[in-house]
Amino acid sequence: MSIATAPSKLLYTGPDWDFELIKRVHGAIDEIAIEEMGLDPYPNQIEVITTEQMLDAYASTGMPLFYRHWSFGKHFARNEAMYRKGYQGLAYEIVINSNPCIVYIMEENSATMQTLVLAHAGYGHSHFFKNNYVFKQWTDADGILDYLEFARGLIAKYEDRYGQEQVERVLDAAHALQSHGVHRFPRKRMPDLRSEERREEERRRHGEQLFNDLWRTVPTGQKRKASDGEEAKRKTLLGLPEENLLYFLEKTAPRLKSWQRELLRIVRLINQYFYPQRQTKVMNEGCATFTHHRIMNRLHEKGQIDDGSFLEFLHSHTSVVLQPAFDDRRYSGINPYALGFAMCNDIERICTKPTDEDREWMPDIAGKGDAYGALRDIWANYRDESFISQYLSPQLMREFGLFRVVDDEDEDEMNVAAIHDERGYRKIRRALSKHYDIAYRDPDIQIVDVDLAGDRKLILHHRVMDGLVLEEVDTQKVLQHAADLWGYDVQLLEVDDAGDELAEHTASPRGGLG
């Protein structure tokens, strides 16, 4: 008489996998993520890629459809050489903010790593992309793939018509300015990307009305000083001041042809699409890492992965969330995976097992019980700067050993300005929050005027904060690209809050844009 044994619940055994296994794993993850955690991700489109395809994706910002440019080949060659020599590894996955959400998984991954990747990217990142307000405000997940296909085809057509060298010169200039080619505030929403092909034809036939009105009214003859009313009218017509340099050049640069303006628009819209990711690195990775950690634990608890697979997962996970000490050779700042994951875990603790300190600092969530609900709400309604400002707890500051240092160049020694006391916690949280606010990280450069009645010089201001002026060599190179696109001289003045001029940079166009 034999004793019957219960059928195994294991999704897999060993490292090997096939597409049927991926399907089973995806279904098991979906059950936990949707039914238990209440996540709301995009549908997943899973693509299996090779090492070389992953390196290629690295070089072109991870997008599956992208236009050609020499810089992508340079990045590919560098990354491949570093990888072959063992100086750098490769990501286990790349995930695309699109609908459906495209998840690239490496064919070299083990079954456990494929499970981890699907939980991390296909559910953690995908939920964040779909629900966070910054992504809702600035991205069009339904239309991005169609737009990339349109952009790639249009640029290829321009290369055939105007020559690859002429197209690359414009793209070089646009890439140099792309970090200053975004609308930072939602006064101009991301356009419907699926309509761009139709709108490109409309712009070619009927566009540039502002350009025509502006340059048709440029005065000729002897230069005279404009009145205050005329100056205000000119700035209103130009939409000045304007922080989005590519937008301004696309609309008003007097010497650009229509196809060149379209290239600026393509680079600008794609760069705008990635803008939310720069504002939410800690939160996005924290959401994805917390999600994969919870899902992998639940799979183990339910008997769907064995102890060996669970230990393999833990080895990878602990490497991802490692935070080296400041005197460790590996230290390169605060690891966004470590901080984001720790904050999500801490929020769960505050919701379910709060201390008196937690109740004082975070009364809105302390002891509320529904940790998943609280996290979903936070993931939807904050970005890194406000997330840290609101939810970095004193306990976590102590665990990370955070303190605030003031490094004044006029003083011989640094000053420890905030430690672990009530006033210190607030100062530390405020300082770290500011560190993740891109309004402070990125130079504040705006176009403030154009000398229409004279030499048509484009005038920009950099508002200097904390005495930090721009690096001379890089500034001159970028300003040269701006002058090439504008077609006339460009002047950049660096001014402080009092209006005092600290530095001046100028550039004249070289010509040759075609």
C-alpha positions as CSV (number, residue, x, y, z in Angstrom):
1,M,0.0,0.0,0.0
2,S,1.5,3.3,-1.0
3,I,0.9,6.7,0.7
4,A,-0.4,9.3,-1.6
5,T,1.5,12.6,-1.7
6,A,0.0,16.0,-2.4
7,P,0.8,17.4,-5.8
8,S,3.6,19.9,-5.9
9,K,2.6,23.6,-6.0
10,L,6.0,24.6,-7.3
11,L,5.9,26.8,-10.4
12,Y,9.4,25.5,-11.5
13,T,12.4,23.6,-10.3
14,G,15.9,24.5,-11.3
15,P,17.2,27.4,-13.4
16,D,15.8,26.5,-16.8
17,W,12.7,28.1,-18.2
18,D,10.5,28.1,-21.3
19,F,7.6,30.3,-22.4
20,E,5.0,28.0,-20.8
21,L,6.8,28.5,-17.5
22,I,6.8,32.3,-18.0
23,K,3.0,32.1,-18.5
24,R,2.5,30.2,-15.3
25,V,4.7,32.5,-13.3
26,H,3.0,35.6,-14.7
27,G,-0.4,34.2,-13.7
28,A,0.8,33.4,-10.1
29,I,2.3,36.9,-9.8
30,D,-0.9,38.5,-11.2
31,E,-3.0,36.8,-8.5
32,I,-0.8,38.3,-5.7
33,A,-0.3,41.7,-7.2
34,I,-3.9,42.3,-8.2
35,E,-6.0,40.4,-5.6
36,E,-3.8,40.9,-2.5
37,M,-1.9,44.1,-3.1
38,G,-4.6,45.9,-5.2
39,L,-2.2,47.0,-7.9
40,D,-3.5,48.4,-11.2
41,P,-0.7,47.9,-13.9
42,Y,-0.9,48.1,-17.6
43,P,-1.2,44.8,-19.5
44,N,2.3,43.3,-20.0
45,Q,4.0,42.6,-23.3
46,I,7.1,40.4,-22.5
47,E,10.0,40.5,-24.9
48,V,13.0,38.1,-24.5
49,I,16.2,39.7,-25.7
50,T,19.9,38.7,-26.0
51,T,22.9,40.4,-24.4
52,E,23.6,42.4,-27.5
53,Q,20.0,43.5,-27.7
54,M,20.2,44.7,-24.1
55,L,23.3,46.7,-24.9
56,D,21.6,48.2,-27.9
57,A,18.6,49.1,-25.7
58,Y,21.0,50.8,-23.2
59,A,22.4,52.9,-26.0
60,S,19.0,54.3,-27.2
61,T,17.3,55.0,-23.8
62,G,15.7,51.6,-23.8
63,M,13.0,52.4,-26.4
64,P,12.1,49.6,-28.8
65,L,11.8,52.0,-31.8
66,F,14.3,54.8,-32.1
67,Y,15.8,57.0,-34.7
68,R,19.5,56.5,-35.7
69,H,22.2,58.7,-34.4
70,W,26.0,58.3,-34.1
71,S,26.0,58.8,-30.3
72,F,23.9,55.7,-29.8
73,G,26.7,53.6,-31.6
74,K,29.3,55.3,-29.4
75,H,27.4,54.3,-26.2
76,F,26.9,50.8,-27.5
77,A,30.6,50.3,-28.2
78,R,31.6,51.6,-24.8
79,N,29.1,49.5,-22.9
80,E,30.0,46.4,-24.8
81,A,33.7,46.9,-24.1
82,M,33.0,47.5,-20.4
83,Y,30.7,44.4,-20.2
84,R,33.1,42.1,-22.1
85,K,36.0,43.1,-19.8
86,G,33.9,42.5,-16.7
87,Y,33.9,46.2,-15.6
88,Q,30.1,46.5,-15.6
89,G,27.1,44.2,-15.5
90,L,23.8,44.4,-17.3
91,A,20.4,45.0,-16.0
92,Y,18.2,41.9,-15.7
93,E,15.4,43.9,-17.4
94,I,14.3,47.1,-19.1
95,V,10.7,48.3,-18.8
96,I,9.0,50.8,-21.1
97,N,6.3,53.2,-20.0
98,S,3.8,52.3,-22.7
99,N,0.4,50.6,-22.9
100,P,0.8,47.7,-23.1
101,C,3.8,47.9,-20.8
102,I,6.8,46.4,-22.6
103,V,9.1,44.3,-20.3
104,Y,12.4,43.1,-21.8
105,I,13.8,40.1,-20.1
106,M,17.3,38.6,-20.7
107,E,17.4,35.1,-22.2
108,E,20.4,34.4,-19.9
109,N,18.3,34.9,-16.7
110,S,17.4,31.9,-14.6
111,A,13.7,31.0,-13.9
112,T,14.0,32.7,-10.5
113,M,15.4,36.0,-12.0
114,Q,12.6,35.9,-14.7
115,T,10.1,35.7,-11.9
116,L,11.7,38.6,-10.0
117,V,11.9,40.7,-13.1
118,L,8.2,40.2,-14.0
119,A,7.2,41.2,-10.4
120,H,9.6,44.2,-10.3
121,A,9.0,45.6,-13.8
122,G,5.7,44.1,-15.0
123,Y,3.8,45.0,-11.9
124,G,5.8,47.4,-9.7
125,H,7.0,49.8,-12.4
126,S,3.9,49.3,-14.5
127,H,1.6,50.2,-11.7
128,F,3.6,53.3,-10.9
129,F,3.7,54.4,-14.5
130,K,0.0,54.0,-14.9
131,N,-1.1,55.7,-11.6
132,N,1.4,58.3,-10.6
133,Y,0.1,61.9,-11.2
134,V,3.4,63.1,-12.8
135,F,3.2,60.4,-15.5
136,K,-0.5,61.0,-16.0
137,Q,0.2,64.7,-16.5
138,W,3.2,64.4,-18.9
139,T,3.1,61.1,-20.7
140,D,0.9,59.4,-23.3
141,A,1.5,55.7,-22.8
142,D,-1.1,54.8,-25.4
143,G,0.6,56.8,-28.1
144,I,4.4,56.7,-27.5
145,L,5.2,53.6,-29.6
146,D,3.2,54.9,-32.6
147,Y,5.0,58.3,-32.2
148,L,8.5,56.7,-32.0
149,E,7.7,54.7,-35.2
150,F,6.5,57.9,-36.9
151,A,9.6,59.8,-35.7
152,R,12.0,57.2,-36.9
153,G,10.4,57.0,-40.3
154,L,10.3,60.8,-40.6
155,I,14.0,61.2,-39.7
156,A,15.0,58.5,-42.2
157,K,13.0,60.4,-44.9
158,Y,14.9,63.6,-44.0
159,E,18.2,61.8,-44.2
160,D,17.4,60.6,-47.7
161,R,16.1,64.0,-48.8
162,Y,18.6,66.4,-47.1
163,G,21.6,64.1,-46.3
164,Q,22.6,62.3,-43.2
165,E,25.2,64.8,-42.3
166,Q,22.8,67.7,-42.3
167,V,20.2,65.8,-40.2
168,E,22.9,64.8,-37.7
169,R,24.1,68.4,-37.3
170,V,20.6,69.4,-36.2
171,L,20.2,66.4,-34.0
172,D,23.6,67.1,-32.4
173,A,22.5,70.6,-31.5
174,A,19.1,69.4,-30.2
175,H,20.7,66.7,-28.1
176,A,23.0,69.3,-26.5
177,L,20.0,71.3,-25.5
178,Q,17.6,68.5,-24.6
179,S,18.0,68.9,-20.8
180,H,16.7,72.5,-21.4
181,G,13.9,71.3,-23.7
182,V,11.1,70.5,-21.3
183,H,8.1,72.3,-19.9
184,R,8.6,72.0,-16.2
185,F,5.0,73.0,-15.3
186,P,1.8,71.6,-16.7
187,R,0.7,74.7,-18.6
188,K,1.5,72.8,-21.8
189,R,0.3,69.2,-21.6
190,M,1.9,66.4,-23.5
191,P,0.2,66.3,-26.9
192,D,-1.7,63.3,-28.2
193,L,1.2,61.5,-29.8
194,R,-0.9,59.5,-32.2
195,S,-2.0,62.7,-33.9
196,E,1.6,63.9,-34.5
197,E,1.9,62.5,-38.0
198,R,-1.3,64.3,-39.1
199,R,-0.2,67.5,-37.2
200,E,3.2,67.4,-38.8
201,E,1.6,67.7,-42.2
202,E,-0.6,70.6,-40.9
203,R,2.4,72.4,-39.5
204,R,4.2,72.1,-42.8
205,R,1.3,73.6,-44.7
206,H,-0.1,76.1,-42.3
207,G,2.4,76.5,-39.4
208,E,4.8,79.1,-38.2
209,Q,2.2,81.8,-37.9
210,L,4.0,83.2,-34.9
211,F,7.2,83.1,-36.8
212,N,5.7,85.0,-39.7
213,D,4.0,87.7,-37.6
214,L,7.2,88.2,-35.6
215,W,9.7,88.6,-38.3
216,R,7.4,90.5,-40.7
217,T,7.2,93.3,-38.1
218,V,11.0,93.6,-37.4
219,P,11.9,97.2,-37.9
220,T,14.4,98.3,-40.5
221,G,16.6,101.3,-40.8
222,Q,18.3,103.1,-37.9
223,K,17.9,101.4,-34.5
224,R,15.9,103.3,-31.9
225,K,15.3,102.5,-28.3
226,A,12.0,100.7,-27.8
227,S,9.4,102.1,-25.4
228,D,8.3,100.1,-22.3
229,G,5.0,99.3,-24.0
230,E,6.7,98.1,-27.2
231,E,9.2,96.0,-25.2
232,A,6.3,94.4,-23.2
233,K,4.4,93.7,-26.4
234,R,7.4,92.1,-28.0
235,K,8.0,89.8,-25.0
236,T,4.3,88.9,-24.9
237,L,4.4,88.0,-28.6
238,L,7.5,85.9,-28.0
239,G,6.2,84.3,-24.9
240,L,9.1,85.5,-22.8
241,P,10.6,84.6,-20.5
242,E,10.7,81.0,-21.7
243,E,12.5,78.1,-19.9
244,N,12.1,75.6,-22.7
245,L,14.9,76.5,-25.1
246,L,14.1,73.9,-27.7
247,Y,10.4,74.9,-27.8
248,F,11.4,78.6,-28.3
249,L,13.9,77.8,-31.1
250,E,11.5,75.4,-32.8
251,K,8.8,78.1,-32.9
252,T,10.8,81.3,-33.6
253,A,14.4,80.7,-34.8
254,P,14.4,82.8,-38.0
255,R,16.7,80.7,-40.2
256,L,15.5,77.2,-39.5
257,K,13.7,75.3,-42.2
258,S,10.5,73.4,-41.5
259,W,12.2,70.0,-41.4
260,Q,14.7,71.3,-38.9
261,R,12.0,72.6,-36.7
262,E,10.4,69.1,-36.8
263,L,13.6,67.5,-35.7
264,L,13.7,69.9,-32.7
265,R,10.1,68.9,-31.9
266,I,10.9,65.2,-32.0
267,V,13.8,65.5,-29.6
268,R,11.8,67.8,-27.4
269,L,8.7,65.6,-27.1
270,I,10.8,62.4,-26.5
271,N,12.8,64.2,-23.8
272,Q,9.6,65.5,-22.2
273,Y,8.3,61.9,-22.1
274,F,11.2,61.0,-19.8
275,Y,10.9,64.0,-17.6
276,P,8.6,62.3,-15.0
277,Q,11.2,59.6,-14.5
278,R,13.8,62.2,-13.4
279,Q,11.3,63.4,-10.7
280,T,10.4,60.0,-9.4
281,K,13.5,57.8,-9.3
282,V,13.4,57.0,-5.6
283,M,9.6,56.4,-5.6
284,N,9.5,54.4,-8.8
285,E,12.3,52.1,-7.8
286,G,11.0,51.9,-4.2
287,C,7.5,50.9,-5.5
288,A,9.0,48.2,-7.9
289,T,11.4,46.9,-5.3
290,F,8.8,46.7,-2.5
291,T,6.4,45.0,-5.0
292,H,8.9,42.3,-6.1
293,H,10.0,41.7,-2.5
294,R,6.4,41.2,-1.3
295,I,5.5,39.0,-4.3
296,M,8.6,36.8,-4.0
297,N,7.9,36.3,-0.3
298,R,4.3,35.4,-0.9
299,L,5.3,32.9,-3.6
300,H,7.6,31.3,-1.1
301,E,5.0,31.3,1.6
302,K,2.5,29.7,-0.7
303,G,4.9,27.0,-1.7
304,Q,5.2,28.1,-5.3
305,I,9.0,28.6,-5.2
306,D,11.4,26.5,-3.2
307,D,14.0,27.4,-0.7
308,G,16.8,27.4,-3.3
309,S,14.9,29.9,-5.5
310,F,14.1,32.0,-2.5
311,L,17.8,32.2,-1.5
312,E,18.7,33.1,-5.1
313,F,16.1,35.9,-5.0
314,L,17.4,37.2,-1.6
315,H,21.0,37.3,-2.9
316,S,20.0,39.5,-5.8
317,H,17.6,41.6,-3.8
318,T,20.1,42.4,-1.0
319,S,22.6,43.5,-3.7
320,V,20.1,45.9,-5.2
321,V,19.2,47.6,-1.9
322,L,22.7,47.7,-0.5
323,Q,23.6,51.2,0.8
324,P,27.4,51.5,1.1
325,A,28.7,53.6,4.0
326,F,30.2,57.0,3.1
327,D,33.8,55.7,3.6
328,D,33.1,52.5,1.5
329,R,34.9,52.5,-1.9
330,R,31.6,51.6,-3.5
331,Y,29.8,54.7,-2.2
332,S,28.4,57.0,-4.8
333,G,25.6,58.8,-2.9
334,I,22.3,57.5,-1.6
335,N,21.1,54.4,-3.5
336,P,17.6,55.2,-4.8
337,Y,16.6,51.5,-4.5
338,A,17.8,51.4,-0.9
339,L,16.0,54.6,0.2
340,G,12.8,53.9,-1.8
341,F,12.5,50.4,-0.5
342,A,13.3,51.4,3.0
343,M,10.7,54.1,3.0
344,C,8.0,51.8,1.6
345,N,8.7,49.3,4.3
346,D,8.7,52.0,6.9
347,I,5.3,53.3,5.8
348,E,4.0,49.8,6.1
349,R,5.4,49.6,9.6
350,I,3.9,53.0,10.6
351,C,0.5,51.9,9.3
352,T,0.5,48.6,11.2
353,K,2.8,48.9,14.2
354,P,3.3,52.6,14.9
355,T,5.3,54.1,17.8
356,D,4.4,57.2,19.7
357,E,7.0,59.0,17.6
358,D,5.3,57.8,14.4
359,R,1.9,59.1,15.6
360,E,3.4,62.5,16.3
361,W,5.2,62.8,12.9
362,M,2.7,61.0,10.6
363,P,-0.7,61.1,12.1
364,D,-2.4,60.7,8.8
365,I,-1.2,57.1,8.3
366,A,0.0,56.0,11.7
367,G,-2.0,53.0,12.9
368,K,-4.5,53.1,10.0
369,G,-3.9,49.4,9.2
370,D,-4.3,49.4,5.4
371,A,-0.7,49.6,4.4
372,Y,-1.2,48.6,0.8
373,G,-3.9,51.3,0.5
374,A,-1.7,53.9,2.0
375,L,1.2,53.0,-0.3
376,R,-1.0,53.0,-3.4
377,D,-2.2,56.5,-2.4
378,I,1.3,57.8,-1.8
379,W,2.7,56.2,-5.1
380,A,-0.1,58.0,-7.0
381,N,0.1,61.5,-5.5
382,Y,3.7,62.3,-4.7
383,R,7.1,62.7,-6.4
384,D,10.5,62.2,-4.8
385,E,10.8,65.7,-3.4
386,S,7.4,65.7,-1.7
387,F,7.6,62.0,-0.8
388,I,10.7,62.5,1.2
389,S,9.5,65.8,2.7
390,Q,6.3,64.1,3.9
391,Y,7.2,60.5,4.7
392,L,10.9,60.2,5.7
393,S,10.6,59.2,9.4
394,P,13.0,60.0,12.2
395,Q,13.5,56.2,12.7
396,L,14.6,55.8,9.1
397,M,17.0,58.8,9.4
398,R,18.6,57.1,12.4
399,E,18.8,53.8,10.6
400,F,20.5,55.5,7.6
401,G,22.7,57.6,9.9
402,L,21.7,60.8,8.2
403,F,22.9,64.2,9.3
404,R,23.3,67.6,7.6
405,V,26.6,69.2,6.9
406,V,27.1,72.8,5.8
407,D,30.2,73.1,3.6
408,D,31.0,76.8,3.2
409,E,33.9,77.5,0.9
410,D,34.8,80.6,2.9
411,E,35.3,78.5,6.1
412,D,38.2,76.1,6.8
413,E,36.0,73.5,8.4
414,M,32.6,71.9,7.7
415,N,29.8,72.5,10.1
416,V,27.5,69.7,11.3
417,A,24.2,71.7,11.2
418,A,21.6,69.0,12.0
419,I,21.7,65.9,14.1
420,H,19.2,63.4,15.5
421,D,17.0,65.7,17.5
422,E,13.6,67.1,16.7
423,R,14.9,70.3,15.0
424,G,17.6,68.2,13.4
425,Y,15.2,65.7,11.9
426,R,13.2,68.5,10.2
427,K,16.3,70.1,8.8
428,I,17.7,66.8,7.5
429,R,14.4,65.9,5.9
430,R,14.1,69.4,4.3
431,A,17.7,69.2,3.0
432,L,17.4,65.7,1.6
433,S,14.0,66.6,0.0
434,K,15.6,69.6,-1.7
435,H,18.3,67.4,-3.1
436,Y,15.7,65.5,-5.1
437,D,13.9,68.6,-6.3
438,I,15.0,69.1,-9.9
439,A,14.2,72.8,-9.7
440,Y,17.3,73.0,-7.5
441,R,19.4,70.3,-9.3
442,D,19.1,71.7,-12.8
443,P,20.4,75.1,-13.8
444,D,17.6,77.7,-14.1
445,I,18.2,79.1,-17.6
446,Q,15.6,81.1,-19.4
447,I,15.4,83.1,-22.6
448,V,14.5,86.6,-21.5
449,D,14.7,88.8,-24.6
450,V,15.6,89.1,-28.3
451,D,17.0,92.3,-29.8
452,L,14.7,92.5,-32.8
453,A,15.5,96.1,-33.7
454,G,19.2,95.5,-33.7
455,D,21.4,92.5,-34.3
456,R,18.7,89.9,-33.3
457,K,20.8,88.7,-30.4
458,L,19.2,86.1,-28.3
459,I,19.6,86.9,-24.6
460,L,19.5,84.2,-21.9
461,H,19.7,84.4,-18.1
462,H,21.0,81.8,-15.7
463,R,19.7,82.5,-12.2
464,V,22.6,81.5,-9.9
465,M,21.7,79.7,-6.7
466,D,24.1,79.3,-3.8
467,G,26.9,80.9,-5.8
468,L,27.2,78.0,-8.3
469,V,28.0,79.4,-11.7
470,L,28.2,77.2,-14.9
471,E,31.3,75.4,-15.9
472,E,33.0,77.5,-18.6
473,V,34.0,74.9,-21.2
474,D,30.7,72.9,-21.2
475,T,28.7,76.1,-21.2
476,Q,30.5,77.4,-24.3
477,K,30.0,74.2,-26.2
478,V,26.2,74.1,-25.5
479,L,25.8,77.8,-26.2
480,Q,27.5,77.2,-29.6
481,H,24.8,74.8,-30.5
482,A,22.1,77.3,-29.4
483,A,23.7,79.9,-31.6
484,D,23.8,77.5,-34.6
485,L,20.1,76.9,-34.2
486,W,19.1,80.5,-33.6
487,G,21.2,81.7,-36.6
488,Y,22.4,84.9,-34.8
489,D,24.5,85.7,-31.7
490,V,23.5,84.3,-28.3
491,Q,24.4,85.9,-25.0
492,L,24.1,84.1,-21.6
493,L,24.3,86.2,-18.5
494,E,24.6,84.6,-15.0
495,V,22.9,86.7,-12.4
496,D,22.2,86.3,-8.7
497,D,19.0,87.0,-6.8
498,A,20.0,90.7,-6.4
499,G,20.3,91.0,-10.2
500,D,24.1,91.4,-10.1
501,E,25.9,89.9,-13.1
502,L,28.4,87.2,-12.1
503,A,29.5,85.9,-15.6
504,E,28.9,86.3,-19.3
505,H,29.1,83.8,-22.1
506,T,28.6,84.5,-25.8
507,A,28.6,82.5,-29.1
508,S,28.1,83.3,-32.7
509,P,26.6,80.9,-35.3
510,R,29.0,78.7,-37.4
511,G,26.4,78.1,-40.1
512,G,26.3,74.8,-42.0
513,L,23.0,73.5,-40.6
514,G,21.7,73.2,-44.1
